[in-house]
Amino acid sequence: MSTPADAYTAPLQQLITMGGPVLVVLLALAVIGLVAFFYLLLAAVIYAPRQSRSLKRALADWQDRPHADCVTRVQQPVNWLARQNPLRTLIANAMNGRLTRQAPDTLRETLARDARAALEPFEAPLKVLEVVAALAPLLGLLGTVLGMMGSFSAMATSSGQASASQLSGGIYEALTTTAAGLVLAIPFAALAAWADFRLRRLNSLVNAALVSVLGPELPQRSDELIAPESEPEPEFITQPSARPAVARAEARPAPSEAAFAHAAG
């Protein structure tokens, strides 16, 4: 008596019987690839570098005028998911390095090492997806070759008495592994290409954020790094009054009066 579970497992058992041990390896690769893909999605949701609105505002203020208040704002995430964002740590370390005036070469090497470490959780599952996409068609071809060898070996042992239907049945079973390998390779190749594209985008995002931190020039005075400097009050330039010149002109006797006094004297 068959159970409802047998209705689902019977086609799988028949497929494994047709494909042989190679098909079992292909099924194991499919399971490994799915696990790697879901791990990649989970890691992307939690640990992927991302720019929130608060980070964008802090970077914009830093580009306008670098000061220590930007570091404080970057280091104050709002929730647990924001605290897992590695881009916050990278930006805070870059700002602190600029404020403490570390050597530019040393700071860049440290930031490059930290950026690679932030993207490392995504490289392993991506490599697994690429390996599954590359191995699946090769294993399928191997299963086909082994199946064809078995079919021709059976025909040889029967002294050429095997019918065409028997030979075609053996070839059909041998080609099953090739079809299974291609069905497995195509979606995993697409997933690997998508994951590689997303990883490149994350790398570009991290580089752009760090360049925006390392770009602005720091003020020469250390007190300007504490808070944005207030705008200077306008200076009013007082022009000298023309009144003294007029007074000197009034005090000087007129030419006619001076000549009259000389004549009278």
C-alpha angles and dihedrals in degrees: 000000000000122000128211089256090059090059089064100037097044096073090047092051091048091050092050090049091052096044099040125202093332090064090052089055090049091053090050089051090051091054092048091049093050091049091050092048094051090046088052091052092049093048090049092053094049109026105025115120109248137168116234125193092259091054092049091051092048091050091048091052091047091053091050094049124346111228139148095257089073090060091051091052092049093050094053107080117185101222144006094272091053091052089059091058106110092198090072091057093046093050093045092050091048092050093047090049091052093046092050088047097236119182109281095228093049092047093050093049091050093048092047091052092048092047092053090049090052092056097042096092089066099049099068098054090043090055090049091054091050092049093050091049091050099043100044099072092041092053090047090053090048090054091050092051092049091048092050090049090052092049095050091044090055090048090050093051090052090058092242094305094119114119125233091249092057091048093048090048091055092048090049091054091047093052091053092081092051091054091046091050093051092046089053097043100050099061094039091051089053091048091049091051091049092048091048090051092050091048091053090050091052090049090052090048093053093046093050092050093049093047090053089054096045095044108070119082117243121236116258094231118071094217090064089064093065100065137344110286115248118244113268117250114252114260117226113214111213114213117218114260120249092219098096091055089053091049091051089049090052093047093052110086119240117256093244093051092050092051091049092052091050092051093049093048 
